[in-house]
Amino acid sequence: MKKLGIIAFALLMQSMFAQTNRFVYQVTMKLDSTNKNDIKTENAYLDISPEKSLFYSENRIKRDSIMSKAFQSGGARSFNRDQMESLRSNINYTIEKDKKNQKTSFKDRLGRDTYSYEEDRNLDWKILPETMTIGEYKVQKAEADFGGRQWTAWFTTDLPYQDGPYKFSGLPGLIVKIEDSKGDYSFDLMKNYKIAELPDLTQRGPGNVIKVKRKDFVKQQEKFQKDPVSFMMQGASISQPRRSGGNGPGGPGGGQNQADMRKRMEERVKEEAKTNNNPIELQ
């Protein structure tokens, strides 16, 4: 009987450990260096399973859900455009950390394609003796230079995860708060709960996933920021087959709709490029 109790307890603990834990961070960003009063705030998820973790925008998963339902019920024309617009995010990247191989992968969309690279820089943390309490957690201070910024992190050993938001990890506990010295970016843990499994963040829609080196991604990113419209047109140079009939791109009135959509997209991308001049990584 005692043996059965021990086995049941071991299975319960194994089941608890196998579950995926979702940590919700409030991300605060000053994306425009010419207007530091323009502060953007949104939530992001850090989902941690025994094998890996994913960091991505909360709005990303909400948009994916809407798109999936729309395609099931009648294609892109059934999208609620206003709802999709309200879920636009300033966190367009996804960070995946592979625990077994100790590798961090970054994905972000530039134009119509998604670029992926493996992070090639290590985080060299300096753990300091200073401690305090944030919410329900006792935390300890640590510092590191990364991406051209000086970061101060507060981590807790109350939670058994050597992980954190964005690319940050490698401390003896979970990062509860991290902020750069200029106050341009901060990540603050708000809450956590269990979910069944990691979400499927497979790219949907047109475009390819292109694997590159980090330095090559930076070069492509600079091209995109310098002339986003030309960059997007080059990416779309491989024409897609058009459907005949109806009011879609290949039907009556479709060309005009396409031209209007492209014009709006160009204007939006140009405007975003002007104000998004203070990236999280400066080098």
C-alpha positions as CSV (number, residue, x, y, z in Angstrom):
1,M,0.0,0.0,0.0
2,K,2.8,2.3,0.9
3,K,4.6,1.5,-2.4
4,L,1.4,2.3,-4.3
5,G,1.2,5.7,-2.5
6,I,4.8,6.5,-3.4
7,I,4.2,5.5,-7.1
8,A,1.1,7.6,-7.3
9,F,2.9,10.6,-5.8
10,A,5.8,10.1,-8.3
11,L,3.4,10.0,-11.2
12,L,1.6,13.1,-9.9
13,M,4.9,15.0,-9.7
14,Q,5.9,13.8,-13.1
15,S,2.5,15.0,-14.6
16,M,2.9,18.4,-12.9
17,F,6.4,18.8,-14.3
18,A,5.4,17.7,-17.8
19,Q,2.8,20.5,-18.0
20,T,3.5,23.7,-19.8
21,N,3.7,26.9,-17.6
22,R,2.7,30.2,-19.1
23,F,4.2,33.4,-17.7
24,V,2.6,36.7,-18.7
25,Y,4.9,39.7,-18.9
26,Q,3.9,43.3,-19.4
27,V,6.3,44.7,-22.0
28,T,6.9,48.5,-22.0
29,M,8.6,50.0,-25.0
30,K,9.8,53.4,-26.2
31,L,10.1,52.7,-29.9
32,D,10.5,56.3,-31.1
33,S,13.8,57.9,-29.9
34,T,12.5,61.4,-30.9
35,N,9.4,61.1,-28.7
36,K,10.2,59.3,-25.4
37,N,6.7,60.2,-24.1
38,D,5.2,57.8,-26.6
39,I,5.2,54.6,-24.5
40,K,3.8,51.4,-25.9
41,T,2.6,48.6,-23.5
42,E,1.4,45.2,-24.3
43,N,1.5,41.7,-22.9
44,A,3.7,38.8,-24.0
45,Y,3.8,35.1,-23.1
46,L,6.7,33.0,-22.0
47,D,5.5,29.4,-22.3
48,I,7.9,26.9,-20.7
49,S,7.7,23.2,-21.3
50,P,10.3,20.5,-20.2
51,E,11.9,20.6,-23.7
52,K,11.8,24.3,-24.7
53,S,10.3,27.7,-24.2
54,L,8.5,30.2,-26.5
55,F,8.3,34.0,-26.1
56,Y,5.8,35.9,-28.2
57,S,3.1,38.5,-28.2
58,E,-0.3,37.8,-26.6
59,N,-1.9,39.5,-29.6
60,R,-0.1,37.1,-32.0
61,I,-1.9,34.1,-30.6
62,K,-5.3,36.0,-30.6
63,R,-4.7,37.0,-34.3
64,D,-3.8,33.4,-35.2
65,S,-7.0,32.2,-33.6
66,I,-9.1,34.6,-35.6
67,M,-7.4,33.8,-38.8
68,S,-7.8,30.0,-38.2
69,K,-11.5,30.4,-37.6
70,A,-11.9,32.7,-40.6
71,F,-10.3,30.3,-43.0
72,Q,-12.5,27.5,-41.6
73,S,-15.6,29.5,-42.1
74,G,-15.0,30.9,-45.6
75,G,-11.5,32.3,-46.2
76,A,-9.9,35.7,-45.8
77,R,-13.1,37.5,-46.8
78,S,-14.7,36.5,-43.4
79,F,-12.0,38.4,-41.4
80,N,-13.2,41.1,-39.0
81,R,-10.7,43.7,-40.2
82,D,-11.4,46.1,-37.2
83,Q,-10.8,43.3,-34.8
84,M,-7.5,42.3,-36.5
85,E,-6.4,45.9,-36.5
86,S,-7.0,46.2,-32.7
87,L,-4.7,43.2,-32.2
88,R,-1.7,44.7,-34.0
89,S,1.5,44.1,-32.1
90,N,4.9,45.8,-31.6
91,I,6.3,42.4,-30.7
92,N,6.4,40.7,-34.1
93,Y,9.3,38.4,-33.3
94,T,9.2,34.9,-31.7
95,I,12.0,33.6,-29.4
96,E,12.5,29.8,-29.0
97,K,14.9,28.4,-26.4
98,D,15.9,24.8,-26.9
99,K,16.8,23.5,-23.4
100,K,18.5,20.3,-24.5
101,N,20.8,21.9,-27.1
102,Q,21.1,25.2,-25.2
103,K,20.2,27.2,-28.4
104,T,18.1,30.3,-28.8
105,S,16.4,30.9,-32.1
106,F,14.9,34.2,-33.2
107,K,12.1,34.7,-35.9
108,D,10.8,37.9,-37.3
109,R,8.9,38.9,-40.4
110,L,10.5,41.3,-42.9
111,G,8.2,42.1,-45.7
112,R,6.4,38.9,-46.9
113,D,9.0,36.5,-45.5
114,T,10.0,35.3,-42.1
115,Y,13.7,35.3,-41.2
116,S,15.1,32.9,-38.6
117,Y,18.5,32.9,-37.0
118,E,20.3,31.2,-34.1
119,E,21.6,33.6,-31.5
120,D,25.4,33.6,-31.5
121,R,26.1,35.7,-28.4
122,N,26.3,34.6,-24.8
123,L,24.8,36.4,-21.8
124,D,27.5,37.1,-19.3
125,W,25.6,37.8,-16.1
126,K,27.1,39.4,-13.0
127,I,25.0,38.3,-10.0
128,L,24.9,40.9,-7.2
129,P,24.1,40.4,-3.5
130,E,21.2,42.9,-3.5
131,T,17.7,41.4,-2.9
132,M,14.2,42.6,-2.5
133,T,10.6,41.4,-2.9
134,I,8.5,41.9,-6.1
135,G,5.0,40.8,-5.6
136,E,5.1,37.4,-4.0
137,Y,8.6,36.6,-5.0
138,K,11.9,37.2,-3.3
139,V,14.3,38.3,-6.0
140,Q,18.0,38.9,-6.5
141,K,19.7,41.4,-8.7
142,A,21.9,40.6,-11.8
143,E,23.4,42.7,-14.6
144,A,24.5,42.1,-18.1
145,D,25.4,43.9,-21.3
146,F,23.6,42.7,-24.4
147,G,22.7,44.1,-27.8
148,G,24.3,47.4,-27.0
149,R,22.3,48.0,-23.8
150,Q,23.0,47.6,-20.1
151,W,20.3,45.4,-18.5
152,T,19.4,45.0,-14.8
153,A,17.4,41.8,-14.0
154,W,15.7,40.6,-10.9
155,F,15.4,36.8,-10.7
156,T,13.7,34.4,-8.2
157,T,14.8,30.9,-7.2
158,D,11.2,30.4,-5.9
159,L,10.4,29.2,-9.5
160,P,12.5,26.3,-10.9
161,Y,13.1,27.8,-14.3
162,Q,16.4,29.3,-15.6
163,D,14.6,31.4,-18.1
164,G,13.1,34.8,-18.8
165,P,11.5,37.0,-21.4
166,Y,13.0,37.8,-24.8
167,K,16.5,36.2,-25.2
168,F,17.3,36.5,-21.5
169,S,18.1,33.3,-19.6
170,G,20.9,31.6,-17.8
171,L,20.3,32.9,-14.2
172,P,19.7,30.5,-11.3
173,G,16.0,31.2,-11.5
174,L,13.2,32.9,-13.4
175,I,13.6,36.5,-14.4
176,V,10.7,38.4,-12.7
177,K,11.7,41.9,-14.0
178,I,14.4,43.2,-16.4
179,E,15.0,46.7,-17.7
180,D,17.6,48.5,-19.7
181,S,19.6,51.4,-18.2
182,K,17.9,54.0,-20.4
183,G,14.4,52.9,-19.4
184,D,13.5,52.3,-23.0
185,Y,12.5,48.6,-22.5
186,S,11.2,46.7,-19.5
187,F,9.6,43.3,-19.0
188,D,7.6,42.7,-15.8
189,L,6.1,39.4,-14.7
190,M,2.3,39.9,-14.1
191,K,1.0,36.4,-13.5
192,N,1.4,32.7,-14.4
193,Y,-0.8,29.6,-15.0
194,K,-0.6,26.2,-16.6
195,I,-1.7,25.4,-20.1
196,A,-2.1,22.0,-21.8
197,E,0.8,22.4,-24.3
198,L,2.9,24.8,-26.3
199,P,1.0,26.6,-29.1
200,D,1.6,25.9,-32.7
201,L,3.2,29.1,-34.0
202,T,3.8,27.8,-37.6
203,Q,3.8,30.7,-40.1
204,R,0.5,31.1,-41.9
205,G,-0.2,32.9,-45.2
206,P,2.2,33.8,-48.0
207,G,6.0,34.0,-47.8
208,N,8.8,31.6,-46.8
209,V,10.8,31.0,-43.7
210,I,14.4,31.9,-44.5
211,K,17.2,30.7,-42.2
212,V,20.2,33.1,-42.0
213,K,23.1,34.1,-39.8
214,R,22.3,36.9,-37.3
215,K,24.6,39.4,-39.1
216,D,22.8,38.7,-42.4
217,F,19.4,39.3,-40.7
218,V,20.7,42.6,-39.4
219,K,21.7,43.6,-43.0
220,Q,18.2,42.6,-44.3
221,Q,16.6,44.5,-41.5
222,E,18.6,47.6,-42.4
223,K,17.5,47.3,-46.0
224,F,13.9,47.0,-44.9
225,Q,14.1,50.1,-42.7
226,K,15.8,52.1,-45.4
227,D,13.2,51.4,-48.1
228,P,10.4,49.1,-46.8
229,V,8.3,49.3,-49.9
230,S,11.0,48.3,-52.3
231,F,12.0,45.5,-49.9
232,M,8.4,44.2,-49.8
233,M,8.0,44.4,-53.6
234,Q,11.2,42.4,-54.1
235,G,9.9,39.8,-51.7
236,A,6.7,39.6,-53.6
237,S,8.4,39.3,-57.0
238,I,7.5,35.6,-57.2
239,S,3.9,35.9,-58.5
240,Q,1.2,33.7,-57.1
241,P,-1.4,32.1,-59.4
242,R,-4.6,34.1,-59.5
243,R,-8.0,32.7,-59.2
244,S,-10.6,33.4,-61.8
245,G,-14.0,34.8,-61.2
246,G,-15.5,36.5,-58.1
247,N,-14.3,39.8,-56.6
248,G,-10.9,38.5,-55.5
249,P,-7.5,39.5,-56.9
250,G,-8.2,37.7,-60.2
251,G,-11.9,38.7,-60.6
252,P,-13.7,41.8,-61.6
253,G,-12.7,44.8,-59.5
254,G,-9.9,42.7,-57.9
255,G,-7.1,44.6,-59.4
256,Q,-8.4,47.9,-58.0
257,N,-8.9,46.3,-54.6
258,Q,-5.3,45.0,-54.7
259,A,-4.0,48.4,-55.7
260,D,-5.8,50.1,-52.8
261,M,-4.7,47.5,-50.3
262,R,-1.1,47.8,-51.5
263,K,-1.2,51.6,-51.2
264,R,-2.5,51.5,-47.7
265,M,0.1,48.9,-46.8
266,E,2.9,51.1,-48.2
267,E,1.7,54.1,-46.3
268,R,1.5,52.1,-43.1
269,V,4.9,50.5,-43.4
270,K,6.6,53.9,-44.2
271,E,4.9,55.5,-41.2
272,E,6.0,52.6,-38.9
273,A,9.6,52.7,-40.2
274,K,9.7,56.4,-39.2
275,T,8.7,55.9,-35.6
276,N,10.2,52.5,-34.9
277,N,13.8,53.9,-34.7
278,N,14.7,52.7,-31.2
279,P,15.1,48.9,-31.4
280,I,15.6,46.7,-28.4
281,E,19.1,45.7,-29.8
282,L,21.3,48.6,-30.8
283,Q,24.1,46.5,-32.0
